C-alpha cells in the first residue's frame, strides 16, 4: 500500500526522504508529500498529486531544508488522489505533521466530534482526524509521544503512523497497529523509519520491526520502543540480508521482466540445502513441529489472497495427491468472516509474499484463536506473518518490486512442493517417488532457463494479440490454477479483460463468448487429462477461436488445431505449473509493454494490501 519514510540525524532530510520514497514507488501510489522541520523551528510541507516526479520538480524550485522530516506516497482510500488529500496532514496551527498507512474505522464519528469542537478539516481523508486529535489532546507540559498515545486511545482501525512536531523538535514518533512499520538504526546519530526495508536499506541494514500496539520515539540520541499497554519493550534488531542491487533494474527495462528472468536463481535459492536426494525427502529447518505432532494433523487449510491464492490451489493438489491428506484452500478475506472448521488437529498454512497482507494476517490470528497450528510461507524475513506463525518456510526470493508477482509465485509453488515432499515421506510416499520429485526440483532452474530463451518469440506472439479485448485461459487439474494466474497477470498489467476457467467448464457458459476475435490460451501438457483438453480445443476451433497452447512435448496431434505453441520441458506433474506459468508471465508482460502500460506500477494496484 502507501509508503512511509522518516529521518532524523545530522544530514539534510529531503534527499534521504525522496530517495526512500523512490524505493517505495513499487508499492503503488497516486500522490506524495514531505514535511521537514526547518532551521527556523517551523514545519515546512510540500505535496503533489501524481507521480514522485511532480513532487521532485516542485522541490527543485522550493527545497525543504532541515534534518528531521517525514515523507509519504499515498494510495487513495478516503477521498480522491488530490493535493489536498495527499499526506502529510497538518494540525490547524501547522505545528504537527502526520503520515498514515491504513484505515481509521471510526473516522466519521471522530470527525463529527472534532467539528463540533470547532475544528475545520482541510481534506476528505480519515487520516486528518488523527493529527487534530493529537493537537487537542497534547497535555500541558507533555511530549509529542504523550499526545500521540492519548490520541491513539480513541482510534479504532489499522494504522502505521509517523508524526513530527515543531513543539517537540528533532523527534519522530511512530506507531503501528495492523500496518507494517520498521525502524532503521543508523550510525552517528542517524535514525530512520519506513513502511518497508527498501526505504532505509541505502543507509543501514539494521532494522527493528514494530509489533501491533507498539510505538517508538526516535531522536539523534537514539530510539526507544514501547507498547501502548505494556510500557517499555525491547524489540530485536534484524539484519537485512539483501543489498541495493536487488531493488535496482540491473539493465532490464522493467522490474517485472527482471524478476521473470530471476526465476532460475530464485528456484535454486528456495531449494538450496533443502533437498535430500538419497532419502527422497526434504530438510526444512523452519519446521519446528515434531513428527508426532505433524502426523496428528488430519486436515490442512491453506489461506491466501491474489496470486498467493493461486499457488495455494496448486499446493492443495499436491498435498492431496502425494501426502493423501484432505486439504482446502480459502480466500483469507472470507476465512476471517466465516465460522471456519479448524481445531487442534488442523494445520493452517498462510501464504503471503510480503508477510503483511492484512486479510491473511487476520486469518492467521483467527486460526490460532481456534487452536489450529499455523505455518507460514513468506518471502520477507521479519514480517508480521513470519513472526506470528508457529513455524514456516522462507522463500529466499529477494525483494519483489514489480506489483504483479512472478518470481514469488513460482517460489511459493516450489516451497509448497518441498513441504508436500517433507510431509508425504513421513506419511505414505515411497522413497522411489520421493527421489523422482527431488530430481525434478533440482532440474527446474535449468528448465526455466530453456523457457526464457523463447522470450523474443513470445514477444512476436504478443504483437499479434496486443489489441485483443478479451482472453480466455483454460486448464484442468494442476493447470487450472495456472489458467487463473495467467488471466490475472494479463489483467493486472495490460488491462485486458481475461478469465481463467477449468477447461471442462467452458461448455457451461464461456463458450458463448468464443468467436474469431477471442484468443483462448490452453494449458495442454501431456498429463492424465490431456485428451480431455484436446477435445476442448476442438470445440474452440469449431467456433473459430484463436488457440494458443502451452505444451510439454511435440504434440503432433495438435498440429492444425492450434494457432500458436508455447513449449515447456517435461517434469513431474506436480511441478509443471511452475514451468507452464512462465510463458504466460512473458506473454502478459510483452502485451502490456506493447500497449504502453506501466507494468511495474499498474493503475489502482498496490504491491502489498495492508488494509481491508
C-alpha positions in Angstrom: 0.0 0.0 0.0 1.2 3.5 0.8 4.8 4.2 1.5 6.2 5.9 4.6 9.7 7.2 5.3 11.1 9.3 8.2 14.6 10.6 9.0 16.2 12.3 12.0 20.0 12.8 12.1 22.9 15.1 11.1 22.2 15.2 7.4 19.7 17.1 5.3 16.5 15.2 5.4 14.9 16.0 2.0 17.3 13.9 -0.2 17.1 10.9 2.1 13.3 11.1 2.3 12.9 11.4 -1.5 15.3 8.5 -2.0 13.3 6.4 0.4 10.0 7.3 -1.4 11.5 6.3 -4.8 12.5 2.9 -3.3 8.8 2.6 -2.2 7.2 3.5 -5.5 6.6 -0.1 -6.4 4.0 -0.3 -3.6 1.6 1.7 -5.6 0.6 5.3 -5.0 -1.2 8.3 -6.5 0.2 11.3 -4.6 3.2 12.2 -2.5 4.4 14.7 0.0 7.1 15.7 2.5 7.3 17.7 5.8 10.6 18.9 7.1 11.4 20.7 10.4 13.3 23.8 9.3 16.2 25.7 10.9 13.6 28.3 11.8 11.9 25.7 14.1 8.8 25.6 11.9 7.4 22.7 9.8 7.5 23.2 6.0 5.5 20.9 3.8 5.1 20.2 0.1 2.6 17.9 -1.6 1.7 16.9 -5.1 -0.9 14.6 -6.8 0.5 12.2 -9.3 4.0 10.6 -9.6 7.1 11.5 -7.5 8.5 13.4 -10.4 5.8 16.1 -9.8 7.0 16.4 -6.2 10.6 16.4 -7.2 10.1 19.2 -9.7 8.4 21.3 -7.1 11.2 20.7 -4.6 13.7 21.8 -7.2 12.0 25.2 -7.1 11.3 25.3 -3.3 13.6 22.8 -1.4 12.8 21.9 2.2 15.9 22.4 4.4 16.2 20.6 7.7 17.5 17.5 9.4 14.3 15.9 10.6 11.3 15.0 8.4 8.7 12.6 7.1 7.5 11.6 3.6 4.6 9.6 2.2 3.3 8.1 -1.0 -0.5 7.7 -0.9 -2.8 5.1 -2.4 -6.2 6.7 -2.1 -8.8 5.2 0.2 -10.8 8.0 1.7 -11.0 10.8 -0.8 -9.7 11.0 -4.4 -6.0 11.4 -5.2 -5.7 15.2 -5.0 -3.1 17.5 -3.5 -5.5 18.4 -0.7 -5.8 14.7 0.3 -2.1 13.9 0.0 0.0 13.4 3.1 1.4 14.7 5.3 -1.6 16.2 7.1 -1.1 19.1 9.5 -2.7 20.4 12.6 -4.6 23.7 12.3 -1.7 25.8 13.5 0.8 23.8 11.3 2.9 22.6 14.3 2.1 18.9 13.9 2.5 16.8 10.8 1.5 13.2 10.3 1.6 10.5 7.7 -0.5 7.3 7.8 -1.0 4.0 6.2 -4.2 2.1 7.0 -7.8 2.9 7.6 -9.3 4.7 10.7 -12.6 2.8 11.1 -14.2 5.4 13.4 -13.0 8.4 11.5 -16.6 9.5 10.8 -17.5 9.7 14.4 -14.2 11.4 15.4 -14.6 13.9 12.6 -18.1 14.9 13.8 -16.9 15.2 17.3 -14.0 17.4 16.3 -16.1 19.6 14.0 -18.5 20.1 16.9 -15.5 21.4 18.9 -14.7 23.9 16.1 -12.0 22.0 14.1 -12.1 22.8 10.4 -11.0 20.0 8.2 -8.9 20.6 5.0 -9.2 17.2 3.4 -11.6 14.3 2.9 -9.3 11.7 4.4 -9.7 9.6 7.5 -6.1 10.4 8.4 -6.7 14.1 9.2 -8.7 13.2 12.3 -5.7 11.7 13.9 -3.5 14.8 13.6 -6.3 17.0 15.0 -6.7 14.6 17.9 -3.0 14.8 18.7 -3.2 18.6 18.7 -6.2 18.7 21.0 -5.0 16.0 23.4 -1.5 17.3 23.8 -1.1 17.6 27.6 0.3 20.7 29.1 4.0 20.3 29.6 3.8 16.9 27.8 5.7 15.5 24.9 4.8 14.5 21.4 4.7 10.8 22.3 2.3 11.7 25.2 -0.1 13.3 22.7 0.2 10.5 20.2 -0.6 7.9 22.9 -3.6 9.9 24.1 -4.9 10.2 20.5 -4.5 6.5 19.7 -6.6 5.6 22.7 -9.5 7.0 20.8 -8.7 5.5 17.4 -10.2 2.3 16.0 -8.7 0.7 12.9 -5.5 -0.1 11.2 -2.6 2.3 11.1 1.1 2.9 10.7 1.6 6.5 11.6 4.7 8.7 11.8 4.5 12.1 13.4 6.8 15.2 13.8 6.1 18.5 15.6 7.8 21.9 15.9 6.6 21.9 19.6 8.9 18.9 20.3 11.6 19.3 17.7 14.2 16.8 16.3 11.9 13.9 17.3 9.9 11.3 15.3 7.1 9.3 16.9 6.0 6.1 15.0 3.1 3.8 15.9 1.8 0.6 14.4 -1.5 -1.3 14.6 -2.1 -3.6 11.6 0.1 -1.8 9.1 3.8 -2.5 8.9 6.5 -0.1 10.2 10.1 -0.6 11.0 13.0 1.4 12.4 16.3 1.9 10.7 19.2 2.0 13.1 22.0 4.0 11.6 25.3 5.3 12.9 26.4 8.7 14.2 23.0 9.8 15.5 21.1 8.8 12.4 17.7 7.0 12.6 15.0 6.2 10.1 11.5 4.8 10.0 9.9 3.1 7.0 6.9 1.0 5.9 9.4 -1.3 4.2 13.1 -2.1 4.5 13.6 -0.8 0.9 13.1 2.8 2.3 16.1 2.5 4.7 18.5 -0.1 3.3 20.6 2.5 1.5 21.6 3.9 4.9 21.5 0.9 7.3 21.0 -2.9 7.2 19.9 -2.9 10.9 16.2 -2.7 11.3 13.7 -3.1 14.2 10.2 -4.4 13.2 7.4 -2.9 15.3 4.7 -5.2 16.5 1.0 -4.3 16.7 0.4 -2.0 19.6 4.0 -0.7 19.5 5.2 2.9 19.3 8.7 4.2 19.0 10.4 7.5 19.7 13.4 8.5 17.5 15.9 11.3 18.2 19.5 11.9 17.2 20.4 10.5 20.7 18.8 7.1 19.9 15.5 5.3 19.8 13.1 3.8 22.4 10.3 1.3 21.8 7.1 1.0 23.8 3.8 -0.9 23.8 0.7 1.1 24.3 -0.5 -1.1 27.2 2.7 -2.7 28.4 5.1 0.3 28.5 8.8 0.0 27.5 9.6 -3.1 25.4 12.7 -4.4 23.7 12.4 -5.4 20.1 15.1 -7.5 18.3 17.4 -5.9 15.8 17.3 -7.7 12.5 19.9 -7.5 9.7 18.6 -7.0 6.1 20.5 -9.6 4.1 19.9 -8.3 0.6 21.6 -5.2 -0.9 20.6 -2.3 -3.1 21.3 -4.2 -6.3 18.3 -6.4 -5.5 16.0 -3.4 -5.8 17.6 -1.9 -9.0 16.6 -2.9 -12.5 20.0 -4.3 -13.4 19.9 -3.4 -17.1 16.3 -4.6 -17.6 13.7 -2.3 -18.9 11.3 -3.1 -16.1 11.4 -4.8 -12.7 8.7 -7.3 -13.9 11.0 -8.5 -16.7 14.0 -8.7 -14.4 12.0 -10.7 -11.9 10.8 -13.1 -14.6 14.4 -13.7 -15.6 15.5 -14.1 -12.0 13.4 -17.3 -11.6 16.2 -19.8 -12.3 18.1 -18.2 -9.4 15.1 -17.9 -7.1 14.2 -21.6 -7.7 17.7 -22.6 -6.8 17.6 -20.4 -3.7 14.3 -21.8 -2.4 15.5 -25.4 -2.8 19.2 -24.9 -1.8 20.2 -27.1 1.1 16.7 -28.4 1.4 16.7 -31.5 -0.8 17.8 -34.9 0.4 18.4 -36.9 -2.8 19.3 -40.2 -1.3 16.4 -40.2 1.1 14.0 -38.8 -1.4 12.9 -36.2 1.0 13.3 -32.6 2.1 15.1 -30.9 5.0 13.1 -27.8 6.3 14.9 -26.1 9.2 11.9 -23.8 9.7 9.6 -26.8 10.5 10.0 -26.8 14.3 7.0 -29.1 15.0 8.0 -32.7 15.7 6.9 -35.6 13.6 4.4 -36.8 16.1 2.5 -33.5 16.2 2.7 -33.2 12.4 1.3 -36.6 11.8 -1.6 -35.9 14.2 -2.9 -33.3 11.7 -5.9 -34.7 9.9 -6.8 -31.7 7.7 -5.0 -28.8 6.1 -6.4 -25.4 5.2 -4.4 -23.0 3.1 -5.4 -19.4 3.1 -4.1 -16.6 0.9 -5.0 -13.7 -1.4 -4.5 -13.0 -5.1 -1.5 -14.7 -6.7 -0.7 -16.4 -3.5 -4.2 -18.0 -3.5 -3.4 -19.5 -6.9 -0.2 -21.0 -5.6 -2.2 -22.4 -2.7 -4.6 -24.1 -5.1 -1.6 -25.9 -6.6 -0.5 -26.8 -3.1 -3.9 -28.3 -2.5 -3.5 -30.6 -5.5 0.0 -31.6 -4.3 -0.9 -32.4 -0.7 -4.0 -34.4 -1.6 -2.3 -36.4 -4.3 1.1 -37.0 -2.8 0.6 -36.7 1.0 -3.0 -38.1 0.9 -4.4 -35.5 3.4 -7.6 -33.6 3.0 -6.8 -30.0 2.0 -8.9 -26.9 1.4 -8.0 -23.5 0.1 -9.7 -20.4 1.5 -9.6 -16.8 0.5 -8.2 -15.1 3.5 -10.7 -12.3 3.2 -13.5 -14.8 3.5 -11.9 -17.1 6.1 -11.9 -14.4 8.8 -15.6 -13.7 8.5 -17.0 -17.2 8.4 -17.1 -19.9 11.1 -14.1 -21.9 9.9 -13.9 -25.6 10.8 -10.5 -25.7 12.3 -9.2 -27.2 15.6 -6.1 -28.5 17.2 -5.9 -31.2 14.6 -5.9 -28.7 11.7 -2.8 -27.3 10.1 -3.5 -23.9 8.6 -0.9 -22.7 6.1 -0.8 -19.0 5.3 0.9 -17.9 2.1 2.0 -14.3 1.5 4.9 -12.7 -0.4 5.1 -9.7 1.8 4.1 -11.3 5.1 2.0 -8.3 5.8 -1.2 -8.9 3.8 -4.0 -7.7 6.1 -6.6 -10.3 5.4 -4.0 -13.2 5.6 -2.7 -11.9 8.8 -6.2 -11.7 10.2 -6.9 -15.3 9.0 -3.7 -16.4 10.8 -4.9 -14.9 14.1 -8.3 -16.4 13.8 -6.9 -19.8 13.1 -4.6 -19.5 16.2 -7.6 -18.3 18.3 -9.4 -21.5 17.4 -6.5 -23.7 18.4 -5.0 -24.6 15.0 -1.3 -25.0 14.3 -0.3 -22.3 11.8 2.5 -22.5 9.3 3.7 -19.5 7.2 5.1 -19.4 3.7 6.5 -15.9 3.2 9.3 -14.1 1.4 10.1 -11.2 3.8 12.1 -12.1 6.8 10.9 -10.4 10.0 7.4 -9.7 8.6 4.4 -9.9 10.8 3.3 -13.3 9.4 6.8 -14.7 9.8 6.8 -13.6 13.4 3.3 -14.8 14.4 3.2 -18.2 12.8 4.2 -21.3 14.7 6.7 -22.3 12.1 7.3 -21.8 8.4 9.3 -21.8 5.2 11.0 -18.7 3.8 11.2 -18.3 0.0 14.5 -16.5 -0.2 13.4 -14.9 -3.5 14.7 -11.5 -2.6 12.7 -8.3 -2.9 9.9 -8.4 -5.5 9.4 -4.9 -6.8 7.0 -5.4 -9.7 3.4 -5.2 -8.4 2.4 -8.2 -10.5 4.0 -11.2 -8.7 6.2 -13.5 -10.8 9.2 -15.0 -9.0 7.4 -15.1 -5.7 4.6 -17.2 -7.3 6.9 -19.8 -8.6 8.9 -19.8 -5.4 5.7 -20.3 -3.4 4.8 -23.3 -5.5 8.3 -24.8 -5.0 8.1 -24.2 -1.3 4.7 -26.0 -1.2 6.3 -28.8 -3.2 9.1 -29.0 -0.6 6.6 -29.2 2.3 4.5 -31.7 0.5 7.6 -33.9 0.0 8.5 -33.4 3.6 5.1 -34.5 4.8 4.4 -37.2 2.2 7.6 -39.0 3.0 6.5 -39.1 6.6 3.1 -40.5 5.7 2.9 -42.7 2.6 5.1 -41.7 -0.2 7.7 -44.2 -1.3 11.4 -43.4 -1.4 11.4 -44.0 -5.2 8.6 -41.5 -5.7 10.3 -39.1 -3.4 13.6 -39.3 -5.3 11.7 -38.6 -8.6 10.3 -35.4 -7.1 13.7 -34.4 -5.7 15.4 -34.8 -9.1 12.6 -32.8 -10.7 13.0 -30.0 -8.3 16.8 -30.0 -8.9 16.2 -29.7 -12.7 13.7 -26.8 -12.5 16.2 -23.9 -12.7 17.8 -25.2 -15.9 14.4 -25.9 -17.4 13.2 -22.4 -16.7 16.3 -21.0 -18.4 15.2 -23.0 -21.6 11.8 -21.4 -21.5 13.2 -17.9 -21.1 15.1 -18.4 -24.4 11.7 -18.1 -26.0 11.3 -14.5 -24.9 11.6 -12.9 -28.4 9.2 -15.5 -29.9 6.7 -14.7 -27.2 7.1 -11.0 -27.9 6.2 -11.7 -31.5 3.1 -13.5 -30.4 2.2 -10.6 -28.1 2.3 -8.3 -31.2 -0.4 -10.5 -32.8 -2.7 -10.2 -29.8 -1.9 -6.8 -28.2 -5.3 -5.4 -29.2 -7.5 -8.3 -28.3 -10.3 -7.0 -26.0 -10.7 -10.4 -24.1 -8.7 -13.5 -23.3 -9.8 -16.9 -22.0 -7.4 -19.2 -20.1 -8.3 -22.9 -19.7 -6.7 -25.7 -17.9 -7.5 -28.9 -15.9 -6.1 -30.4 -12.7 -2.8 -28.8 -11.8 -3.1 -26.5 -14.7 -6.4 -24.9 -13.7 -4.7 -22.6 -11.1 -2.2 -21.7 -13.8 -5.1 -20.6 -16.0 -6.3 -18.4 -13.2 -2.8 -17.0 -12.7 -2.2 -16.4 -16.4 -5.5 -14.5 -16.7 -4.7 -12.4 -13.5 -1.3 -11.5 -14.9 -2.8 -10.2 -18.1 -5.5 -8.2 -16.3 -3.1 -6.7 -13.9 -0.5 -5.3 -16.3 -2.3 -4.9 -19.7 -5.8 -4.0 -18.5 -7.2 -6.6 -21.0 -10.3 -8.4 -19.7 -9.2 -12.1 -19.1 -10.8 -15.0 -17.3 -9.4 -18.4 -16.2 -11.6 -21.4 -16.1 -11.4 -25.2 -15.7 -11.4 -26.3 -19.3 -14.5 -28.6 -18.8 -16.5 -25.6 -17.5 -16.1 -23.8 -20.8 -19.2 -25.5 -22.1 -21.2 -24.2 -19.1 -21.2 -20.6 -20.2 -17.9 -19.1 -21.5 -18.2 -21.0 -24.9 -20.9 -18.3 -25.7 -18.1 -15.7 -25.9 -15.9 -17.6 -28.4 -15.6 -16.3 -32.0 -12.8 -15.4 -34.4 -11.7 -12.5 -32.2 -11.3 -14.5 -29.0 -7.8 -15.7 -28.1 -8.0 -18.8 -25.9 -4.9 -20.0 -24.0 -5.0 -23.7 -23.3 -2.7 -25.3 -20.7 -2.2 -28.6 -22.6 0.7 -30.6 -21.2 0.7 -34.4 -21.7 -0.8 -35.5 -18.4 -3.8 -37.6 -17.2 -6.4 -35.2 -18.7 -4.6 -34.3 -21.9 -7.0 -35.9 -24.2 -9.9 -34.2 -22.5 -8.2 -30.8 -23.1 -7.7 -31.8 -26.8 -11.5 -32.2 -27.0 -11.9 -28.7 -25.6 -9.5 -27.3 -28.2 -11.6 -28.9 -30.9 -14.7 -27.2 -29.5 -13.0 -23.8 -29.6 -11.6 -24.3 -33.1 -15.1 -25.3 -34.3 -16.2 -21.8 -33.3 -13.2 -20.0 -35.0 -11.4 -19.2 -31.7 -7.7 -18.4 -31.8 -5.9 -21.1 -29.8 -2.6 -20.7 -28.0 -1.4 -23.9 -26.4 1.2 -24.4 -23.7 2.6 -27.9 -24.3 5.4 -30.0 -23.0 6.2 -32.2 -26.0 5.9 -32.1 -29.8 2.1 -32.6 -29.6 1.9 -33.5 -33.3 -1.8 -34.4 -32.9 -2.5 -30.7 -32.2 -1.0 -29.6 -35.5 -3.7 -27.9 -37.5 -5.8 -27.5 -34.3 -3.6 -24.9 -32.6 -2.6 -21.5 -33.9 0.4 -21.0 -31.7 2.5 -23.3 -29.5 4.4 -22.4 -26.3 6.8 -25.1 -25.4 8.0 -26.2 -21.9 10.2 -29.1 -20.8 9.0 -32.4 -19.2 8.9 -32.5 -15.5 7.0 -34.1 -12.6 3.2 -33.3 -13.0 3.1 -31.5 -9.6 5.9 -29.1 -10.8 4.5 -28.5 -14.3 2.6 -25.4 -13.0 6.0 -23.7 -12.4 7.1 -24.2 -16.0 3.7 -23.6 -17.7 3.2 -20.3 -15.8 6.4 -18.7 -17.1 5.4 -18.3 -20.8 2.2 -16.7 -19.6 4.1 -14.2 -17.5 6.2 -13.2 -20.5 3.1 -13.0 -22.7 1.3 -10.7 -20.2 4.5 -8.6 -19.9 5.0 -8.1 -23.6 1.4 -7.4 -24.4 1.3 -4.7 -21.6 4.5 -3.1 -22.8 3.3 -3.0 -26.4 0.1 -1.4 -25.2 2.1 1.3 -23.4 1.1 0.2 -19.9 3.2 0.8 -16.8 3.9 -2.8 -16.0 5.7 -2.2 -12.7 3.1 0.1 -11.3 -0.3 -0.8 -12.8 -3.1 1.6 -12.2 -5.1 1.2 -9.0 -2.9 -1.7 -7.7 -0.6 -1.9 -4.7 2.1 -4.4 -4.1 1.1 -5.3 -0.5 -2.5 -4.9 0.5 -2.2 -3.9 4.2 -5.7 -2.6 4.6 -9.0 -4.4 4.3 
